[in-house]
């Protein structure tokens, strides 16, 4: 059931949360939204969190208007199972979708503390960084920066972590570094990946800005 809920959330991701982009980086460089993936990715067996019928029945698609009810079921499950790192990660994803950024950050902190397997997933750290950044005033400098670094320490080729790292570099005015991160991300994407065109444009613009003046004032 949890797996089905995750799949349905994925299908509904775009209309559920068109969250504001990082203003400094995204407006300047046309970077694709860094928050396009709202579901807990593959970490072990996500369906395990529903092993005891924790969430009851969900009839029909899990649409945006039904997210609060599913979130309540998940929160109830966690009251009795606070060590379920996968469930905390899913709760964080749902809170991101609902733009509850502070609560999402708490959920991801609990997720990474509760489970070594969850803590070994770079995607969770990327989500954690986004939640902290949005909760802290839409900036990637500071705590989000450390979380991005953690994601990249686990998987230096993780596309989402590299996208965020590029946005962070742009926020700092380092367009050459931004282009470098995004080029690595672009090289790792499949030819059919819908992110390629936007990311290629971001790389080209960052390279032009870097050539024109290197770093810009913060």
Secondary structure, 3 states (H helix, E strand, C coil): CHHHHHHHHHHCHHHHCCCCCCHHHHHHHCCCCCCCCCCCCCCCCHHHHHCCCCCCCCCCCCCHHHHHHHHHHHHHHHHHCCCCHHHHHHHHHHHHHCCCHHHHHHHHHHHHHHCHHHHCCHHHHHHHHHHHHHHCCCCCCCHHHHHHHHHHHHCCCCHHHHHHHHHHHHHCCEHHHHHHHHHHHHHHCCCCCCCHHHHHHHHHHHHHHHHHHCECCC
